[in-house]
Amino acid sequence: MSEKRRKKSPVKITDVARRAGVSPSTVSYVLSGKRTISEETRRRVQESIEELGYQPHAGARALASSRSNVLALMLPLRPGIHVPVVMQFAASVVTEARRHDHDVLLLTQEEGVAGLRRVAGSALADALIVMDVQLHDERVPLLRELDRPSVLIGFPAEPSGLTCIDLDFRAAGAACVDHLAALGHRCVDLVGSPPEVYRRGTGFAQRVIEGFQESCAAHGIESTIHPCEATPEAARAVAERLLALHPGLTAVVVHNEPLVEPLVAAFADLGLRVPQDLSVVALCPDEIAERTALPLTSVAIEAHEVGTRAVDLLMAKLDGLDVPEATLLPPRLTARASTAPPGRRG
């Protein structure tokens, strides 16, 4: 009977740690020999390994024997990306990595597959965090093959066999429309990210559109979608275009952080008051939504939580623990002064 149970439930590093009364990371350090562990603790761990019949995975043993205590983070620094938000993700990764006694090696998106191969083929880093994931990302096949654990901040079209974490952007797009529909709005447009973000097939941007469209269809809301460059001139042009297309427009969802304030200013120049004439909802970090002259209703981009949890997932993988393949953070909408029931424009 016990043999059958063992076949169904292989012994894990957590079982060894529980038996020895230590943390899983301590068991990992005993196996790797890369940290100084007291003789008494080492003896308890070894006894637990022998009693339970624990067999470390060969790849894990090889990785542990060459630990650098460095994580590699691939950052998206290219057109269409709002760098201040990217740096919020980077800061959270670095802070959490230091809590685990790890440093962070920064790679740029332009290094792509070559950069990942360079890290994997050397002792530069133990594991990788990859940002700005495209739906059909050329890095994904390599990440599945590498002997380095990885976590993606974002989801490709086919995420099986990977560890991915992100805000649930489809639900976020829908939450914006749901909020406006509940207020009575029936004509809502989306001002989206710069065009190159969609041309690259960036996953999070595409999922916002999907959630937006699904919710508009469910509520019978008239809508259009407008990618937009992040400049005041582009903001003015898109505001004029929206009002020409939809004279009855009463609400706008903005998924383009640097465009939020210029767009509100452009509508004001065209004679529309927020929220009396036009409600505005943004997908952006709370600090952007709160610092505008009129605080904006928003769905928060949880950079700190996503970055922190990405590191925690990666450290668990390095310690031989099982982690979920997909982690989607539910959207958090905060109603502020920029949304109200639709008014009557003269």
Wavefront OBJ file of the C-alpha trace (Angstrom):
o trace
v 0.000 0.000 0.000
v 2.781 2.434 0.927
v 4.532 1.662 -2.361
v 1.402 2.562 -4.291
v 1.149 5.827 -2.425
v 4.773 6.624 -3.172
v 4.213 6.113 -6.891
v 1.247 8.444 -6.875
v 2.961 11.118 -4.795
v 6.725 11.410 -5.405
v 8.718 12.828 -2.533
v 9.275 16.573 -2.935
v 11.801 18.947 -1.467
v 9.008 20.332 0.735
v 8.525 16.857 2.261
v 12.227 16.703 3.110
v 12.125 20.204 4.586
v 9.082 19.398 6.724
v 10.661 16.189 8.005
v 13.936 17.949 8.863
v 12.232 21.007 10.359
v 13.893 23.452 7.951
v 12.875 25.589 4.945
v 12.929 24.211 1.361
v 15.704 26.680 0.525
v 17.865 25.184 3.296
v 17.425 21.735 1.753
v 18.419 23.229 -1.598
v 21.564 24.765 -0.084
v 22.521 21.459 1.538
v 22.214 19.764 -1.867
v 24.155 22.465 -3.710
v 26.845 23.079 -1.115
v 26.786 26.785 -2.038
v 25.863 28.076 1.430
v 27.368 27.413 4.850
v 24.969 25.162 6.764
v 25.545 23.966 10.321
v 26.593 20.347 10.686
v 23.537 19.549 12.789
v 21.152 20.964 10.172
v 23.014 19.231 7.359
v 22.768 15.918 9.230
v 18.999 16.296 9.739
v 18.467 17.096 6.080
v 20.571 14.156 4.901
v 18.721 11.808 7.246
v 15.381 13.046 5.944
v 16.533 12.570 2.339
v 17.555 8.990 3.066
v 14.443 8.133 5.106
v 12.046 9.535 2.512
v 13.976 8.349 -0.527
v 14.085 11.828 -2.067
v 15.717 11.966 -5.510
v 16.610 15.503 -6.689
v 15.910 16.116 -10.371
v 19.113 15.845 -12.391
v 18.593 19.265 -13.989
v 17.959 20.828 -10.599
v 21.137 19.295 -9.191
v 23.148 20.623 -12.120
v 21.650 24.069 -11.763
v 22.169 24.160 -8.004
v 25.819 23.281 -8.363
v 26.454 26.426 -10.407
v 24.396 29.027 -8.548
v 25.384 32.637 -9.170
v 22.684 34.185 -6.947
v 21.773 36.450 -9.879
v 18.448 36.730 -11.711
v 18.271 38.076 -15.272
v 15.466 40.525 -16.107
v 14.683 41.251 -19.762
v 13.245 44.789 -19.938
v 11.226 46.269 -22.829
v 12.996 49.535 -23.691
v 11.700 50.327 -27.169
v 9.125 52.526 -28.998
v 5.604 52.451 -27.609
v 6.674 51.465 -24.109
v 6.106 53.890 -21.226
v 9.457 53.693 -19.463
v 8.369 55.015 -16.027
v 5.905 52.129 -15.645
v 8.506 49.629 -16.869
v 10.889 50.916 -14.221
v 8.255 50.327 -11.545
v 8.274 46.656 -12.530
v 12.084 46.631 -12.542
v 12.310 48.257 -9.098
v 9.931 45.701 -7.591
v 11.931 42.817 -9.113
v 15.241 44.198 -7.806
v 13.832 44.855 -4.322
v 12.320 41.396 -3.980
v 15.412 39.711 -5.426
v 17.563 41.401 -2.773
v 15.192 40.093 -0.111
v 16.161 36.640 -1.383
v 19.891 37.566 -1.406
v 19.976 37.729 -5.202
v 21.153 40.472 -7.536
v 19.570 41.336 -10.901
v 21.210 41.411 -14.337
v 19.326 43.661 -16.780
v 18.906 42.649 -20.411
v 17.130 44.726 -23.055
v 14.328 43.501 -25.302
v 16.542 44.054 -28.338
v 18.858 41.263 -27.170
v 15.976 38.828 -27.706
v 16.789 35.180 -28.268
v 20.514 35.927 -28.508
v 20.492 37.513 -25.059
v 18.664 34.565 -23.534
v 21.132 32.144 -25.119
v 24.045 34.184 -23.815
v 22.749 34.022 -20.244
v 21.775 30.356 -20.465
v 25.137 29.391 -21.934
v 27.098 30.993 -19.111
v 27.077 31.301 -15.344
v 25.764 34.877 -15.501
v 22.351 34.154 -13.957
v 20.467 31.301 -12.317
v 17.045 32.146 -13.750
v 15.172 34.597 -15.969
v 12.232 37.001 -15.827
v 10.950 38.097 -19.237
v 8.693 41.127 -19.828
v 6.711 42.558 -22.771
v 5.513 39.183 -23.990
v 4.055 39.039 -27.502
v 1.255 36.653 -28.461
v 3.652 34.860 -30.818
v 6.909 35.635 -29.041
v 10.072 34.287 -30.680
v 11.629 33.803 -27.223
v 9.018 31.299 -26.035
v 10.326 28.145 -27.798
v 13.800 28.776 -26.360
v 12.453 29.396 -22.843
v 10.792 25.978 -22.963
v 14.128 24.359 -23.813
v 16.488 26.143 -21.429
v 17.869 24.505 -18.291
v 17.293 27.816 -16.500
v 13.955 28.405 -14.739
v 11.988 31.340 -16.107
v 8.916 33.429 -15.330
v 7.131 35.563 -17.916
v 5.415 38.807 -16.945
v 2.730 38.456 -19.598
v 1.110 35.622 -21.523
v 1.824 34.387 -25.050
v -0.996 32.915 -27.122
v 0.056 29.404 -26.060
v 1.366 29.532 -22.459
v 1.418 25.791 -21.697
v 4.669 24.579 -20.157
v 5.607 28.111 -19.028
v 5.208 30.049 -15.791
v 3.352 33.306 -16.486
v 2.021 36.099 -14.285
v 0.219 39.334 -15.133
v -2.773 41.506 -14.459
v -5.862 39.959 -16.066
v -5.960 42.564 -18.832
v -8.999 41.061 -20.554
v -10.952 41.408 -17.313
v -9.477 44.901 -16.844
v -10.778 46.083 -20.225
v -14.188 44.637 -19.401
v -14.223 46.207 -15.924
v -13.822 49.696 -17.421
v -16.850 49.204 -19.668
v -18.894 47.506 -16.950
v -18.381 50.542 -14.705
v -19.467 52.958 -17.435
v -22.433 50.806 -18.439
v -23.640 50.773 -14.838
v -23.614 54.583 -14.924
v -25.778 54.549 -18.067
v -23.260 55.200 -20.849
v -24.122 53.741 -24.255
v -21.391 55.223 -26.466
v -17.822 54.496 -25.298
v -14.543 54.625 -27.244
v -11.148 53.147 -26.387
v -8.005 55.215 -26.895
v -5.288 52.597 -26.920
v -1.540 52.167 -26.919
v 0.693 53.432 -29.768
v 0.169 51.546 -33.072
v 3.524 49.739 -32.913
v 2.439 47.995 -29.693
v -0.411 46.309 -31.587
v 1.727 45.615 -34.660
v 4.099 43.632 -32.446
v 1.168 41.581 -31.148
v 1.819 42.596 -27.536
v -0.325 40.324 -25.392
v -1.549 42.720 -22.696
v -2.652 45.396 -25.190
v -4.553 42.910 -27.314
v -6.306 41.455 -24.271
v -7.520 44.882 -23.136
v -9.173 45.290 -26.547
v -10.765 41.851 -26.284
v -12.214 42.549 -22.854
v -13.392 46.017 -23.944
v -15.141 44.653 -27.024
v -16.734 41.728 -25.187
v -18.196 43.998 -22.522
v -19.428 46.565 -25.069
v -21.185 43.788 -26.979
v -22.738 42.396 -23.796
v -24.109 45.824 -22.799
v -25.161 46.908 -26.311
v -22.691 49.816 -26.259
v -21.584 51.563 -29.444
v -17.802 51.740 -29.561
v -14.641 52.145 -31.632
v -10.947 51.571 -30.890
v -8.196 54.074 -31.646
v -4.474 53.338 -31.187
v -2.677 56.596 -30.491
v 0.857 57.922 -30.268
v 1.743 59.345 -26.859
v 2.033 63.030 -27.799
v -0.139 66.107 -27.140
v -0.580 66.553 -30.902
v -1.837 62.989 -31.276
v -4.139 63.459 -28.285
v -5.763 66.523 -29.901
v -6.134 64.701 -33.226
v -7.751 61.621 -31.693
v -10.122 63.733 -29.580
v -11.316 65.566 -32.705
v -11.671 62.261 -34.575
v -13.720 60.637 -31.807
v -16.188 63.514 -31.662
v -16.520 63.559 -35.456
v -17.241 59.821 -35.531
v -19.485 59.808 -32.454
v -21.209 63.144 -31.775
v -23.052 61.329 -28.964
v -19.879 60.080 -27.284
v -20.200 60.211 -23.487
v -17.230 58.164 -22.219
v -13.655 57.220 -23.092
v -11.399 54.428 -21.820
v -7.672 55.262 -22.064
v -4.980 52.563 -22.159
v -1.963 54.764 -22.767
v -0.398 56.177 -19.583
v 1.435 59.264 -20.959
v -1.619 60.240 -23.023
v -4.048 60.535 -20.071
v -3.472 64.192 -19.162
v -3.000 65.506 -22.750
v -6.214 63.758 -23.820
v -8.267 65.239 -20.988
v -6.805 68.663 -21.840
v -7.645 68.183 -25.520
v -11.294 67.411 -24.749
v -11.408 70.473 -22.466
v -10.123 72.646 -25.335
v -12.948 71.246 -27.475
v -15.484 72.337 -24.872
v -16.136 69.047 -23.055
v -16.110 69.010 -19.274
v -15.095 65.893 -17.340
v -17.246 64.267 -16.028
v -20.292 66.466 -16.815
v -19.976 65.998 -20.589
v -17.504 63.124 -20.841
v -16.504 60.388 -18.414
v -12.907 59.102 -18.531
v -11.546 55.780 -17.238
v -7.820 54.961 -17.438
v -5.777 51.787 -17.142
v -2.705 53.066 -15.332
v -0.851 53.025 -11.994
v -2.735 54.662 -9.132
v -0.201 57.478 -8.813
v -0.910 58.609 -12.395
v -4.675 58.516 -11.835
v -4.423 60.392 -8.538
v -2.030 63.169 -9.561
v -4.164 64.675 -12.350
v -6.036 67.921 -11.679
v -9.226 65.852 -11.641
v -8.501 62.411 -10.101
v -9.306 59.720 -12.650
v -11.365 56.577 -12.249
v -8.895 53.820 -13.078
v -7.982 50.172 -13.151
v -4.617 49.922 -11.442
v -1.545 48.495 -13.171
v -0.153 46.563 -10.191
v 3.537 46.789 -11.101
v 4.791 46.238 -7.559
v 2.680 43.158 -6.882
v 3.349 41.581 -10.268
v 7.125 42.119 -10.023
v 7.304 40.865 -6.443
v 5.277 37.748 -7.147
v 7.277 37.022 -10.309
v 10.460 36.854 -8.205
v 8.757 34.697 -5.566
v 7.612 32.250 -8.257
v 11.133 32.123 -9.666
v 12.739 31.499 -6.277
v 10.265 28.689 -5.602
v 11.235 27.095 -8.931
v 14.919 27.396 -8.031
v 14.148 25.590 -4.767
v 12.515 22.738 -6.671
v 8.949 23.637 -5.670
v 5.879 23.255 -7.847
v 4.319 26.568 -8.923
v 1.185 27.351 -10.932
v 1.695 27.825 -14.665
v -0.694 30.792 -14.787
v -1.196 33.581 -12.233
v -3.716 36.256 -13.221
v -4.277 39.140 -10.823
v -7.899 40.334 -10.804
v -8.390 43.968 -11.851
v -9.034 46.599 -9.173
v -11.155 49.530 -10.372
v -11.232 52.651 -8.191
v -14.010 55.139 -8.922
v -12.854 58.756 -8.688
v -14.045 62.140 -9.915
v -13.755 61.542 -13.677
v -16.841 59.337 -14.136
v -20.528 60.121 -13.681
v -23.848 59.322 -15.402
v -24.008 60.791 -18.919
v -25.114 64.421 -19.064
v -26.720 66.431 -21.828
v -24.350 68.462 -23.957
v -25.693 71.616 -25.431
l 1 2 3 4 5 6 7 8 9 10 11 12 13 14 15 16 17 18 19 20 21 22 23 24 25 26 27 28 29 30 31 32 33 34 35 36 37 38 39 40 41 42 43 44 45 46 47 48 49 50 51 52 53 54 55 56 57 58 59 60 61 62 63 64 65 66 67 68 69 70 71 72 73 74 75 76 77 78 79 80 81 82 83 84 85 86 87 88 89 90 91 92 93 94 95 96 97 98 99 100 101 102 103 104 105 106 107 108 109 110 111 112 113 114 115 116 117 118 119 120 121 122 123 124 125 126 127 128 129 130 131 132 133 134 135 136 137 138 139 140 141 142 143 144 145 146 147 148 149 150 151 152 153 154 155 156 157 158 159 160 161 162 163 164 165 166 167 168 169 170 171 172 173 174 175 176 177 178 179 180 181 182 183 184 185 186 187 188 189 190 191 192 193 194 195 196 197 198 199 200 201 202 203 204 205 206 207 208 209 210 211 212 213 214 215 216 217 218 219 220 221 222 223 224 225 226 227 228 229 230 231 232 233 234 235 236 237 238 239 240 241 242 243 244 245 246 247 248 249 250 251 252 253 254 255 256 257 258 259 260 261 262 263 264 265 266 267 268 269 270 271 272 273 274 275 276 277 278 279 280 281 282 283 284 285 286 287 288 289 290 291 292 293 294 295 296 297 298 299 300 301 302 303 304 305 306 307 308 309 310 311 312 313 314 315 316 317 318 319 320 321 322 323 324 325 326 327 328 329 330 331 332 333 334 335 336 337 338 339 340 341 342 343 344 345 346
